[in-house]
């Protein structure tokens, strides 16, 4: 629990993160290297993320399905960029039911190949298109350096897969899903994101073009928080995904894929958290409100618990996710710290004086001390809480946006650029050459995060080589 | 789709099932032997099952979490019955990231062991109990003879795991979850089930006692449709799951586990389906209603589509899951067959005459032909549809119950018993000896399905050996 203080973020951001994840009971290390156990508090957060995304996917016509976790090794080899990207990271099942398998099975690192194989069977004509499908599952990539939520051998995600009759439709789908991720990040997670294109070197293994949403973390580093890939006809050709068009000609499909993973929980932690622990955006928080009763005598306790129970019932009836902390043998102060560590956006304190005055204390997680406290009547508590949750949701977004703006630089030259990427994002002209990108990475450890889609056309000179450039790109150190 | 007729159930129940699963687009064979692809229609059915169960789990205080799919081989070996039961069925990862692993990893066949390992860390005192946890995931058991939904190498399920301070609490939890499965089966899936105890030979590997819900399929065979295990202190001792009680003494916990899988979809198919295809209970059906517009001329089509769109909108607003079949180039008759194959409980037909009279035709899936048709006004369509869906839900349950009653026998002697298990369930006295159970199995291929919990105490003689018996048991051939 919250007996010991966390290291501050300024002291040791990395250790602050690791301890917070464990002590907020979001996740724990598994007995297998690099795997994680997502504890109920963390998993409920993920369930809320799932619902927020799934609602958007279904509203745009997507349906969920399930494909096997095992893929024949030979499938991975059919698309040449795909195998280059994923072969080094595979977990391989070689024994089943006590027998050595004739063909080893790969535990899916992603499902483009096995889906391609099925679509080749299912899709006959233009009438079968588009196929708009999504899977909620876990995948395995054999990472060497792991960190809870951010990079684990097994992680949970959704992988969307679609097939279309034309290149234009596939591109529109790719951008639509990028926009859905951005909308979710901004409106549900209170995280401002930059929508952009990835460079050739950073794109998905097998894609024509990868788009991503990028966010700035509390230490100035970037986190890629969701990706959307236009796969062109690469997988369609590798797996013979074809359809008969209206004129009776056989055509290859155009496919896309897009994913958002439990890594996003890492973004929520690192964008909103403070030195006391986690701060969760109200729309995604497992508990939006915690009620802490305060009483010394049995008589006080009876009156306080009666009021607390009544307030809880009203909030539950209004669909507000509320926890009444009835634990014995713990001081209110201990409970305050505990729920602050766990990031509950709003605390309601009810003591004997509140009972007498028919009030409660509201304490905002995002504004410590007196500044975040207010006294409200028990009458109209639902409206007051609902309004306060909205206020907190907006305040978290505004603060995160202000932080990004304060930590995004427009360097005039490479010297300024090098300083900028030590602190945050550098938004700079880039000529588009892989050599400049690689040199910057070698010299500064900053990578090209994305070429923002929202930029007004302009011209300038590449921050590295000085050659003419037509676009700006975001560079930063990244998770 | 539905161009060719299915074999009838009387002709070939097995082939009827296999073809139905493929043609209703519930699932498909995967490229890996014994694995399945659950297609969107089948997965939506599973999502509806998930929601119906998850609601019940949460209402009884359970929370969801996620544990890794990989378990160290050594964990499986810690509980002696567990390893005997599961060792022959394991899939083993021996290579990760291109390297041979020092300790092979097992793909979870079930998660008692890895959960036990974590609980030993997490649980300190009686204050931490009970732990009421559930996982939605997939598990792998290397089965040799597989069948879509009923027995696959990888299958989807929920596995509940709980830890308690006392034996009494663990037993109460075991029965509570059995009751939740029965309530779900009866009230959501319209499947009558028998709640009962399993014999020693049929219980879960590592349990003190296994309870199950058993249902009769359309061919008279039994399907175990959900199980709840009282694990006693077996896993607590193997993994040292201990707590300090109020007096400060170290005690072993008492644990339970319980699961219901995609196998249940097999039960829905085999209980309700008929020779035309699937029949889905309205509470779980992906589409509760399909609207088929009928029009010959463009003018008719415009009027019919306007009415169909209006009816759809009203049903959607009332949270009824509805599909408007707008496909071109298919006859109404083709569409009728197609949706009958896919088991949509209620069809709404709208043609030019209906538009003129402001009516629609309602056609029940469970009553073919004229008997199942009625004409209702477009005014009040929502109430008429909602009522009809309830009627269908109840009719499916009643029919399934009548079928079970007609196919359950109370044999007077072993000769009658042998005839009974050729046709359905035999409810017979059993002395409790494993030898009688095994002899019956060897001679008749029928297994002891369960000792029903709901039986009035009585005495008789074992149907096999004639020795005194105090309980009756259900025997049947089983999937």
Interface residues (C-beta under 8 A of the other chain):
Chain A: X28 X30 X31 X32 X35 X36 X37 X38 X39 X40 X42 X43 X44 X46 X47 X63 X64 X65 X66 X67 X68 X69 X70 X71 X72 X75 X87 X88 X89 X90 X91 X92 X93 X94 X95 X96 X97 X98 X104 X105 X107 X114 X117 X118 X121 X122 X127 X133 X137 X138 X140 X142 X144 X153 X154 X156 X327
Chain B: X28 X30 X31 X32 X35 X36 X37 X38 X39 X40 X42 X43 X44 X46 X47 X63 X64 X65 X66 X67 X68 X69 X70 X71 X72 X75 X87 X88 X89 X90 X91 X92 X93 X94 X95 X96 X97 X98 X104 X105 X107 X114 X117 X118 X121 X122 X127 X133 X137 X138 X140 X142 X144 X153 X154 X156 X327 X329
